[in-house]
Amino acid sequence: MEPGDTVAVFGAGAIGLLSAYSARIRGARVVYCVDAVDARLDKAGELDAVPIDFRRGDPVEQIRQDRARTGLPLGEEKLGGVDKVIDAVGFQARDREHPDQEHPGQVIADAARLVNPTGAIAVAGVYPDKDLHPRPGATAHEDLVAPWGALFSKGVTVRFGRTHDRRYTRLLRDLVVSGRARPGVIVTHHSTLADAPDLYRRFDRREDGVIKAVLHP
């Protein structure tokens, strides 16, 4: 990501929020954060990202409309998308037409529509290599279909998987020590180890605004 880029993050859990926060630190012009949980969208707004609630309609169109409304820079009038897209959801994405069902390829499809030509997509969300017994009504991840034609025609760079953490350890440490980065801003709950099962349960159910919890011995 380069300073001045426009960025869209799908998923406002801990990874998505930190992605949005990092994009701001790196100088993104604007960052959009897509989710459907009020507490997560509120937290995204606190991090100076533009919250996009996909319960209110197609998130790609919402972002395009916001880009047009706020004014596109000279030369970008025909683009209307964003330079970088981050998938922080993975195979448990929700279907846009049927939110009670999972659609493993939904975010990849949205990203392909939204990213500008020669842009980039980073996939941080999990796509396992075997069936993890998805919830009732879910689509098995083997059914994932990526819009390769759109990605190819746009000349998009797509990167998957985990990061090389050690490569960034010193940089991240220095950002925190200097006060430039404050990753603790995404922490929503402090509690004890005894409360861990209950916190995990509430986190899984998207209850009580649990996004990131710190457990104290």
N, C-alpha and C positions, 0 to 999 in steps of 0.2 A: 504494500500500500504506500502511496506517495502523498505528500501534503497537497491538499486541494482536491483529493478524490472524493467522490460521492459513494456512500456505502449503505448497503441494506443487510441487516442481520435478521435471519429467520430463527425465532426462538429466543425468549427472554428469560431463560433460566440462568444459572450461575455462569455457564460458559458463554452464552449469548450476551449477557450483560457485560461481562469482562471484555468480550470482543468489541462491543460498542464503545466501552470506556477506553480501550486501547486505541481504537480508531481515532477517537477524539484527541488522545495524547499525541498521536502521530500526525495530527494536523488535517484530519478529514474535514471537508467543507460542510458536509451534512451527513448525519447518520440516521437511518431509519431502523426501528426495531419492531418486528412483527410478532404478535402473540395474541392470545385470547383470554388471558387471565389478568383481571384488573390490577392486582397488586404488582404484577410483573411489568405491566405497561406503565404504571405510576413510577416504578423504580427506574425504568428506562428514561422517562421524562426527567427525573432527578439527575440523571447522568448526561443531560443535554442532548439526548437522542429524541427523534420524533416518533412517538408511539403510534403504531398502526395496528388497529384491532380488526382481525380478519372476520370477526362476527358481523362486521358492518359492510362486508362486501369484499370483492377480489382485492387482495393486498397489492398486487402488481398495479392495478388501475388506480388504487388510492395513492400509491407513491408517484405514479406518472402525473396524476392530477395535481398533487402537491408541488412537484417539480415545475409544472407549467404555471401554477398559480404564483409561486415565489419568484419566477423569472429564470429562464435558462440563459447561461452565458452565451455570448456570440460564438457561433459555430456548433452549438449543441442543440439547436432548435429541433432538429430532426431525430435526435437521439431519444431524449426524454426518460431514459432509464438511469442506471447507476453504473459506476466504474467497477465496483467490487461487490460481490454478494457472498455472505457467509451463511452456510447451512449449519446451524447449531441445534437442529432437531433430530435428523436421522430418520431411520426407517419407521418410527412410530408417529410420523406426521399425520395430521388429521385431514380427511377429505374435505374440500371446500364446500361441496354440495351436501355432504352428509357428515357433519362434524362429530357425530357419535361413532363414526367408523374410521379406522386407520387406513391411510393410503401411502405406502412406502415411497412412491415416486413423486408425491405432491410438491415438496420443496424444490427438488431438482427441476421439475417442470416449471415452477414459478421462477426459479433463478434463471433458467434459460430464456424465458420471456423478458425478464427485467434487465439482465446485464447488457451493457452497451457493447457494440462490436469492439473486438480486441481487449475486452475487459477480462476479469478473472473471477472464478468461483472457488472458494475454499470450503471443503466439506469437513467440518469438525464433528458433526453428529455421527452416531454409531450406525454402521451397516454391518451386522454380523454375517459370518460365513455359514451359519447353520440356523435352523429354525429354533427360536427361543420360546416356542409356545405362546404366540401373541394372544392378546385378550380376545374374548368372543366378539365376532363381527370384524376382526382385523383381517387384513390381507397379508398373506405370507410374503416375506421379503423377497422370495424367489421370483415374484411377479413384477419386481421393479423393472420399469422400462424408462430408460433415459432418452431425452430428445436429442439424440446425437446429431441429427440433421441441422437443427438450430444452432447447436454449439459449434459444429463444424463451419457452417456458413458465416458465423460471426467471428471466427478465429479466436475463440475463447480459451483461456488457460484454466484448467481444472486441476486442483490439487486435493488429494485425499489423505486421511489418516492422522496419525499422531505426530506431534512436533518432536524435534530433537531438543528436549528440555535443557540439557546441559549447555547447549549452544547459547541459550539466552539467560542462564542463571545469573551471571554477573551483571548483565545489563538491567535485568529486572530488579535485582537487589539494589543497585545504585539508584534506580528510579524511585524505589520505595524509601531508601535512606535519605535521599535528597528532598523528599516530600513531593516530588513530581507526580508520583503515582500513589494512590491510596486504595489498594484493592479491597480493603475492609468496608468500603462504601456499599458493597452489595450484601453485607451481612445483615440479616433481618432478625435473627434470634440468638440469644445467649442462654445456655441452660447447662444442666449437669449430665453426666454419663447415664444416670438412671432414667433420664427423660428421652434418651436416644430412640428407643422403639416408637414412642408416641410421635416424636418429631419426624421420623422417617415416614410414618403413616400419614401424617398431615401433609408432608411434602409431596408424597405420591398422589394424594387426593387433591392437591392444589388448594389446600385449606389454610385459613388464617394467615395468608401472606407469607408462608414459609418458602424462602428462596435459598438462603444459605445460613446454616446454623453453626455456631461455635460451641463445642461442648467442653466444659471445664471439669477437671477431676474433682 
